[in-house]
Amino acid sequence: MGEVFHGNFTQQEPLPEASLAAAEAVLRHGRLHRYNTAEGEIAETALLEEEFAASTGAAFCLAVASGGYALGCALRACGVVPGDRVLTNAFTLAPVPGAIAGIGAVPVFVGVTDGLTIDFDDLEAKLAQARVLLLSHMRGHICDMGRLMRLCDRAGVTVIEDCAHTMGAAWDGRPSGRWGRMGCFSTQTYKHLNSGEGGLLISDDADAMARAVLLSGSYMLYGRHRAAPPEEAFAQLRYEVPNISGRMDNLRAAILRPQLKALKRQAGRWNDRYRKVAEGLADVPGLTLPARPEAEQFVASSFQFLLLDWTNDAVAAVVADCAARGVELKWFGAAEPVGFTSRYDSWRYADADPLPGSDRVLAGLLDMRLPLTFSLDDCSLIGRIIRDVVTDVRGRA
Ligand SMILES: *Cc1c(COP(=O)(O)O)cnc(C)c1O
């Protein structure tokens, strides 16, 4: 059978010592709620918001309970109401169309290219159908953001970015999440910062962010934020915007702040691992690596490759043989949703018009996590195993 890998694809690194110490301090004083502060104290949550805003260059930041909450909150803050159609990527994960459906709006799926980014032709054809695009930078692949913003601006379509996989990434030097009206991030365990659950929302738009702060459940205590819009922005909205509680707490913020300081270094380590696997898979007949344009400064916490135009049986054989050798691949072409790999046509609450080009890409798309607990040697081994299996299955076909 050849070499076998014994690592665990879902094991993240332990949190840094500084996070443990910060968590202990919060637990000892007991003020976990973000608005429960002692005289003169600044809440960990408010400090995290200030630091995350500074790290992205955004004027405002709000910490919330999850990435999915951030998406729903951003949609509401940008004026989406029940019945509205919202454009979004066909290649994404369930919380994205779920956030749209969650506020009674209707997802309209836009196709994916073999570069794993949004299909601009399909987008142009659909722009007139909606006032908002919830753009998912799925698996960290970033489209040409300049072109996207020109298209959407011209059509009067507001862009909200789902940056669950692009925290710390950029297009053409401008951070992901800073192109659209709002950027939404997740700090769930499998993303780039780990607080178990959590989300961050950034924006330069005072009106949208004031709405988001009120929506998140600020009990009129928005004056205690450090990265929120000035009081005037709330003057009228405070009477109009409902409280849909989804705040972050001080414990999560406390463990995130030291991780945020290390984000750049961690991003470098992820990319080192990505490059090792990519080296191993260069020039494997039948296997395509998605293009990574020069302008895309990615953070590769996962790895994708394509077996374009292979039969379903052959792709399934690759998945099975890799699994037998310890390499866990997720297949976006499977007929039934398995784990996190659901397809746009498996979400039956939303009508999905056929997207043949996207079906071809998804049918051949394999995906794998790259946790930082893997060494560079592990990544070389994973590359060799995939290369062997793909070569072998192709030879048998
Ligand atoms: C994880 C994820 C989210 C939402 O994050 P949660 O914090 O789990 O709610 C949104 N979009 C994508 C693409 C994700 O992978």
The ligand as an ORCA input file, in Angstrom:
! r2SCAN-3c Opt
* xyz 0 1
  C     -17.275     28.766      9.327
  C     -17.850     29.543      8.241
  C     -18.785     30.566      8.448
  C     -19.479     30.849      9.738
  O     -18.796     30.697     10.859
  P     -19.398     30.150     12.257
  O     -18.537     30.917     13.190
  O     -19.193     28.668     12.266
  O     -20.829     30.552     12.349
  C     -19.175     31.319      7.369
  N     -18.701     31.086      6.142
  C     -17.831     30.088      5.885
  C     -17.364     29.902      4.486
  C     -17.384     29.280      6.919
  O     -16.541     28.292      6.665
*
